[in-house]
Amino acid sequence: MSDQQKNSNVEAEQDLNSEAENQATEELLEPEAELLEEAPENEELAKALEEVAQYKEAALRAQADSQNVRRRAELDVEKAHKFGLEKFAKEIINVADNLERALTAAPETGEPDPVREGVELTLKDLLETLARFEVKPVDPHGEPFTPELHQAITMVPNPELEPNTVMDVVQKGYTLHGRLLRPAMVVVSSAA
């Protein structure tokens, strides 16, 4: 679920809560309204009951405001926990990129290469650690181009592929809890 959808769900929930609180306020104020209608001859009593109704309404509104503030604070804390690693994650994915480049640059021979194996194991361990913290790679090779997740660096005519299909991934993208950290840099096919 995107942040916009979550925010709209929270706003809708707050609207429903506000409507329910307003209805509860009206229900609490009904007995005083009935007393006002029954005893119009006693002005002091009427004023006092009206004042009581105003204070009750103010107290209920203050209570609703404090609940809304508490709810917003809880959401802010939740977001801080979820996305507190964002700056660190942006920096550490550069290490993953460098390890991938090292594997690409190292010639693959038929013989065991302890350095290559070490780099492969380090990259695997780093990606597993990132996944535990909900940092996931975006590798869209062969998928349709999505501007929310991909950044097209060039378009190349290719009659074998549908237009706007990712032909090549120059640099993987990454997300943190579904939020984009870095878009994938891609080469996209165009109509011939």
RAHUMO-V177849 format. One record per helix or strand of 2 or more residues. SS is the DSSP state (2 for helix, 1 for strand). FROM is the first residue (numbers start at 1). LEN is the number of residues. If there is no record, write none. Layout:
ss:SS from:FROM len:LEN
ss:SS from:FROM len:LEN
This chain:
ss:2 from:3 len:36
ss:2 from:43 len:41
ss:2 from:86 len:20
ss:2 from:114 len:19
ss:1 from:135 len:4
ss:1 from:150 len:8
ss:1 from:165 len:7
ss:1 from:173 len:4
ss:1 from:179 len:4
ss:1 from:184 len:7
